[in-house]
Amino acid sequence: MSEKGEQKSSGGVKYYRLSEIQEQNTFKSTWIIIHNKVYDVTKFLEEHPGGEEVLREQAGGNATESFEDVGHSTDAREMAGDMVIGEVHPDDRHKLEKPAESLLTPVNEESSWWSSLVIPGLVATIITLLYRIITSESD
């Protein structure tokens, strides 16, 4: 392990702990994470087409979703490749994962007799009474 806490894998990839990446959120050093890769974007801040504040908002954290939502071009992805300095340490990757969002609303299995019978019955009764009142007035 080196002074800063990063480790090298057998393949020569530098691994950075999440705590170290989070510390790189300053004007002197700005790192972001995209797909578990660590990018030093410090020198690119002024050149970023979306403005430096977009990168600073993500500094020290996981920018994967924001990066993909924007729909970066192939050229932008190639440029980003030049800024890779390592990867998030495998032991910290689970901290970056978001739970999958479900588009379904959970249904309460225990539906009560109140919501199943009484409310629809009351609604039907009110509609029937309104219908009778309206049709009797037209006679």
Disulfide bonds with the S-S distance in Angstrom:
none
